[in-house]
Amino acid sequence: MGYPTKVQRIKRKNSEQWYIGIPAAVAKAMGFLPSEEVEWHIERRDQLVLTRKEPTPSPAKKKRRN
């Protein structure tokens, strides 16, 4: 299932910035933290990839005790 979102542009007197919001459901599923650093990579003209700067640890697997 995809999460459609719109690209937003903020124009200021001497600059402009473009924003793409991440829906809360996606951010929670990915386990993002506030102020976490990420990096955009252009794969193709129609594909943008977001990568974490620091990989997050995988959830620890619980061992079963018999």
MOTA-V40650 format. One record per residue. SS is DSSP state (helix for helix, strand for strand, loop for the rest). D_LAST is the distance of its C-alpha to the last C-alpha in whole Angstrom. Layout:
SS|D_LAST / SS|D_LAST
This chain:
loop|39 / loop|41 / loop|43 / loop|46 / loop|48 / loop|51 / strand|53 / strand|55 / strand|58 / strand|59 / strand|62 / loop|64 / loop|67 / loop|66 / loop|63 / strand|61 / strand|57 / strand|55 / strand|51 / strand|49 / loop|46 / loop|43 / loop|42 / helix|39 / helix|36 / helix|37 / helix|37 / helix|33 / helix|32 / helix|33 / loop|32 / loop|35 / loop|36 / loop|40 / loop|42 / loop|40 / loop|42 / strand|42 / strand|44 / strand|46 / strand|47 / strand|49 / strand|48 / strand|51 / loop|53 / loop|51 / strand|48 / strand|47 / strand|43 / strand|42 / strand|40 / strand|38 / loop|40 / loop|36 / loop|33 / loop|31 / loop|27 / loop|25 / loop|22 / loop|19 / loop|16 / loop|13 / loop|10 / loop|6 / loop|4 / loop|0
